[in-house]
């Protein structure tokens, strides 16, 4: 029973985790230092009156999405299995 539940559990946790990462600004501010910011707020710092720092924006965007992509790639087999098993009755 546990192997069948493991793929569904993995899918549910990843879905919940990716949704939480996007919208938890209040928790980030309350649990960290006074100068804490989410990734979009951090990236706004690269937009100045002199122009856009494209290289820094690209690097920050890559670093922000890298953990999500790596977790998705590593859990891809479990995600597909969980979605497939959930569709069959």
C-alpha positions in Angstrom: 0.0 0.0 0.0 2.8 2.4 0.8 4.4 2.4 -2.7 1.1 3.4 -4.3 0.6 6.2 -1.7 4.2 7.5 -2.1 3.7 8.8 -5.6 0.5 10.6 -4.7 2.1 12.0 -1.6 5.0 13.3 -3.6 2.6 14.9 -6.2 0.5 16.6 -3.4 3.5 17.9 -1.6 5.1 19.4 -4.7 1.9 21.0 -5.8 1.4 22.5 -2.4 5.1 23.6 -2.1 5.1 25.4 -5.4 1.9 27.2 -4.6 3.3 28.3 -1.2 6.6 29.6 -2.6 4.7 32.1 -4.8 2.5 33.7 -2.2 4.2 33.7 1.2 5.6 37.2 1.4 4.1 37.8 4.9 5.8 34.7 6.4 9.1 35.6 4.7 9.0 39.1 6.3 7.9 37.9 9.7 10.4 35.1 10.1 13.6 36.7 8.7 15.6 39.9 9.0 14.0 43.3 8.6 15.4 43.6 5.1 13.9 40.4 3.8 12.3 40.3 0.3 10.8 37.8 -2.0 12.6 37.1 -5.4 10.5 39.6 -7.4 11.2 42.3 -4.9 14.9 41.5 -5.0 14.9 41.6 -8.8 13.3 45.0 -8.8 16.6 46.3 -7.3 18.3 45.7 -10.7 16.0 48.2 -12.4 17.4 51.7 -11.9 17.1 55.1 -13.4 20.2 54.4 -15.4 18.7 51.3 -17.0 18.2 47.6 -16.6 21.0 45.3 -15.5 20.1 42.4 -17.9 22.9 40.1 -16.8 22.0 40.4 -13.1 18.3 40.0 -13.9 19.0 36.9 -15.9 21.3 35.4 -13.2 18.7 36.1 -10.5 15.9 34.6 -12.5 17.9 31.5 -13.3 18.9 31.0 -9.6 15.2 31.5 -8.6 13.9 28.9 -10.9 16.7 26.4 -10.6 15.5 24.6 -7.4 12.0 24.2 -8.8 13.3 22.7 -12.0 15.7 20.3 -10.3 12.9 19.1 -7.9 10.6 18.7 -10.9 13.1 16.7 -12.9 14.0 14.5 -9.9 10.4 13.8 -9.1 9.1 13.5 -12.6 8.6 9.7 -12.5 6.7 9.9 -9.3 4.6 12.8 -10.5 3.6 11.0 -13.7 2.8 7.8 -11.8 0.7 9.6 -9.3 -1.3 11.5 -11.9 -1.8 8.3 -13.9 -3.0 6.3 -10.9 -5.3 9.0 -9.8 -7.0 9.0 -13.2 -7.8 5.3 -13.2 -10.7 4.1 -11.1 
